[in-house]
Amino acid sequence: MEITRTKESRLSSIDFENLEFGRQFSDHMIDMSYKNGAWQDPSIVPYAPISFHPSMHALHYGQAVFEGMKAYYADEETVHLFRLDDHHQRISDSSERLCIPSMDKSSFIESLEELIRLDHQWVPKKHGHALYVRPFVFASEEYIAARAANEYRYMVITSPVAAYYKEGFNPVSLTTTDNFVRAVKGGTGEAKAAGNYGGSFLPAQQAQKDGYTQVLWLDAKENKYVEEVGTMNIFFLIGNTLVTPKLGGTVLPGITRRSVIALAKEWNVDVEERRITIDEVFDAHSDGSLKEVFGSGTAAVISPVGLIHHQGKTLELDREKIGPFAQKMFDTITGIQYGKLDDPFGWVHPVKVG
């Protein structure tokens, strides 16, 4: 891999005590091209604007996918990446759904290792902060026709980040919507396709204007089955059972979601991946069996939910603090990620930087 180092680092300009999610970017990025039937010319170059033609295929037809992961400071010599195999599999699955050629796992992992080694000083040392890693692929061909492109570009940029939501670790508020849907069976809901998110911005803006943090999406057909939140999967602790909507083509297969399920089973907690209606959630709250609601995702890790609004009704949990089960889940996952706890699952991928 060809590496071109920046002539002047921007590291000293970053206030690591006041990080905003996704605003500051590290010194270098990965750049690779697909043409003539193969991925080629892998390089690490200084972070900078890129040039493309107005006819670039992705601008017109949305052929683009991405991933989101984090790098965690373990010690002066080690940075941890989390569940790399799973992230490679998901970006490959997303790429396949959008007719984008996938990259082999060794190239995916080795290029990330090189980038982390080069920019390891950008990994925040404060617990709860991390270096967000954003791999993405887009159709780069200079061609406007409604068919899959023949040329693509793969890039990875990184960003030192703090909490994703402005609430930090405080409970967020959610609302359903009757006017919009996120995904339908047979569509691209299970892929991390760029267009999935662009289409969700309008209802998210409306939710925020109404005082809520995010939209709690229901199914597109009957508008009654809970699916996911705009930026995370959702879990309900009902009695002693952890319930989460099952995957079925409309729900993103979250990496943190998978980790939550594995840990809950390790703790001998009953886990049900099934269809759950919003009415069942409200009924469980009414009869006192709904103990906790929380979301999971790479950006937020675990995000407690303190309020859900649905068609004029409001369900309120503890709006001041996270529940004990979600707290234990957060502490365990982050403990593994930062190397403070043992990793019996083999989730952590250490990168030696010192």
C-alpha positions, -999 to 999 in steps of 0.1 A, spaced: 0 0 0 14 34 -10 14 58 19 18 96 15 21 114 49 7 148 55 32 176 55 16 193 85 -6 175 111 -38 192 123 -38 173 155 -28 203 177 -59 222 165 -83 197 180 -98 203 215 -102 167 227 -122 179 257 -150 194 234 -155 170 206 -185 172 183 -196 140 166 -185 139 129 -171 174 127 -133 170 130 -113 146 108 -80 130 111 -49 136 90 -52 107 66 -76 86 46 -77 54 26 -84 56 -11 -88 27 -35 -104 23 -69 -123 -5 -87 -119 -6 -125 -114 -33 -151 -130 -58 -128 -106 -55 -98 -99 -34 -68 -65 -17 -72 -42 12 -64 -46 11 -26 -32 41 -9 -33 62 23 -32 99 15 -37 132 35 -73 140 42 -84 165 16 -112 173 -8 -117 149 -37 -126 158 -73 -152 141 -94 -173 147 -125 -208 162 -124 -218 130 -142 -205 107 -114 -229 78 -112 -234 79 -75 -247 114 -76 -275 105 -99 -285 69 -89 -274 67 -52 -252 36 -57 -233 40 -24 -229 21 9 -210 27 41 -200 13 74 -195 28 109 -171 14 135 -148 28 162 -112 26 173 -107 26 211 -76 36 231 -64 6 252 -29 18 261 0 37 247 9 7 225 -25 -6 215 -57 5 198 -87 -17 196 -111 -22 167 -143 -40 174 -158 -69 155 -140 -63 122 -151 -96 106 -188 -86 112 -182 -51 97 -166 -66 66 -194 -90 62 -220 -63 65 -204 -39 40 -201 -69 17 -237 -77 21 -247 -41 16 -225 -39 -15 -241 -70 -30 -276 -56 -26 -265 -24 -45 -245 -43 -72 -212 -30 -59 -182 -54 -60 -171 -64 -26 -135 -62 -13 -117 -92 2 -115 -93 40 -77 -92 42 -75 -59 22 -103 -44 43 -86 -53 76 -50 -46 66 -57 -12 52 -76 -2 83 -47 -14 105 -23 8 85 -45 38 88 -49 34 125 -12 30 130 -6 62 110 -32 83 129 -32 65 163 -26 98 181 -60 109 169 -77 82 191 -91 100 221 -79 87 255 -109 97 275 -132 68 283 -164 71 264 -147 89 235 -133 71 204 -121 74 169 -151 69 146 -141 50 114 -162 55 83 -155 32 53 -177 39 23 -180 29 -14 -196 48 -42 -200 45 -79 -174 68 -94 -179 61 -131 -185 91 -154 -217 79 -168 -254 87 -165 -275 57 -172 -298 37 -150 -277 6 -145 -249 -5 -122 -217 13 -127 -184 -3 -138 -161 18 -117 -161 25 -79 -141 42 -52 -135 29 -17 -125 54 10 -121 54 48 -121 86 69 -118 88 106 -131 113 132 -124 117 170 -158 118 186 -176 120 220 -213 111 225 -235 108 195 -267 123 209 -267 158 224 -283 142 255 -251 123 260 -259 93 282 -292 106 293 -324 90 281 -337 100 247 -373 105 236 -388 88 205 -419 92 185 -436 71 158 -449 86 126 -480 79 105 -469 98 74 -435 81 65 -420 47 63 -383 37 65 -382 4 46 -403 -23 30 -397 -60 27 -377 -66 -5 -362 -31 -4 -328 -19 9 -337 -16 46 -312 -43 57 -283 -26 38 -263 4 50 -272 22 18 -267 60 18 -302 67 4 -318 49 34 -306 77 56 -313 106 32 -350 95 31 -353 96 68 -341 131 74 -375 148 68 -394 128 94 -364 131 118 -365 169 114 -402 169 121 -397 147 152 -371 171 165 -393 201 159 -419 184 180 -394 179 208 -383 143 203 -348 130 197 -355 105 169 -382 85 151 -392 50 162 -400 33 130 -430 10 126 -435 -15 97 -445 -1 64 -474 -25 57 -495 -23 89 -479 5 108 -480 -13 141 -449 -35 144 -418 -19 159 -387 -21 137 -359 3 147 -349 38 155 -333 61 129 -298 55 140 -300 23 162 -317 -9 169 -342 -11 198 -346 -34 228 -374 -38 254 -369 -55 287 -403 -69 295 -404 -89 327 -372 -109 326 -372 -112 288 -352 -90 264 -373 -85 233 -360 -70 200 -376 -69 165 -364 -97 144 -344 -92 112 -364 -98 81 -351 -75 54 -364 -42 68 -342 -40 99 -305 -32 99 -285 -61 113 -266 -40 139 -232 -52 151 -239 -38 186 -273 -54 184 -256 -88 179 -233 -80 208 -262 -72 231 -280 -104 223 -248 -125 228 -242 -109 262 -278 -112 274 -277 -150 266 -243 -153 283 -261 -138 314 -289 -164 311 -314 -137 302 -342 -149 279 -339 -132 245 -367 -131 219 -361 -118 184 -397 -114 172 -423 -91 159 -436 -68 186 -464 -42 182 -462 -7 196 -495 -15 214 -478 -44 232 -451 -20 243 -476 4 257 -496 -25 273 -464 -38 290 -458 -3 304 -494 -1 317 -492 -34 335 -458 -26 349 -438 -53 331 -419 -30 309 -387 -24 329 -364 -7 304 -361 4 268 -328 12 251 -312 14 217 -279 0 204 -256 11 177 -220 18 170 -223 55 174 -242 56 207 -233 20 219 -262 19 243 -287 47 245 -315 46 271 -350 56 261 -370 77 286 -401 84 265 -421 71 236 -449 89 219 -474 72 196 -506 87 181 -513 111 210 -503 86 238 -471 89 258 -451 63 276 -426 75 302 -399 56 319 -370 70 340 -362 102 321 -333 111 344 -310 81 342 -302 48 324 -317 16 338 -295 -10 355 -297 -36 327 -288 -11 300 -260 3 323 -246 -32 328 -247 -38 290 -230 -4 283 -203 -11 309 -196 -46 296 -195 -37 259 -173 -6 264 -152 -25 290 -144 -51 263 -139 -24 236 -114 -4 257 -96 -35 270 -108 -31 306 -126 -64 307 -118 -98 293 -131 -105 258 -144 -141 258 -160 -137 224 -129 -127 205 -146 -94 194 -116 -71 198 -90 -67 171 -59 -51 186 -37 -29 165 -1 -24 178 8 13 174 37 17 198 
